[in-house]
């Protein structure tokens, strides 16, 4: 796992300038396992199914099951046994808040609840976006967090511009996904239903709220 992680890190640091004649020497683990899945790599080295489960417990990060996830995705795991887990102080929302403060301190502006309807294209490159309420925002770079199918299929008018990329995307299958629902409860269900919670877990607390709706 560490060998794969080191190889992928070195490959990334080349910034695309790879000496193909030295690939087997410079990236030996990646070359040997580039066609193996995470599950296959585990099978050749580990017999205990419980240990396989422990080492594969974060497969949801890649949204692919261990049997179909590339072995190279294990590069995200070596740091856990070496350095332990790292979590933000407070909650994960604090990371987003920190990004927001940095963006705004540099003169940026964050628009929440603002849907982008179209990505504007000029001279073969993205030049800005048009929001659902009709506003036009210009930009030198546009980064889309939507799926490739939504970004290329519905948000760009010039379909000929992205036809080749769309063709490549159609060769892939859609990976697993998930969603979260946060509910504000008017009563403590852990007590009412007799749900036993470990001491290390936070109980479901009563949150005063006027209206509850899914985001």
Secondary structure, DSSP 4 states (H G I P E B T S, - for coil): -HHHHHHHHHHHHTTT---GGGHHHHSHHHHHHTT-BHHHHHHTT---HHHHHHHTTTGGGTTS-TTTSBGGGGGGTHHHHHH-----SS-THHHHHHHHHHHHHTT----TT--EEEEEEETTEEEEEEETTS-EEE-S-----S-HHHHHHHS-S-GGGGHHHHHHHTTSPP-----------SS-HHHHTT----TTSPP------S-----
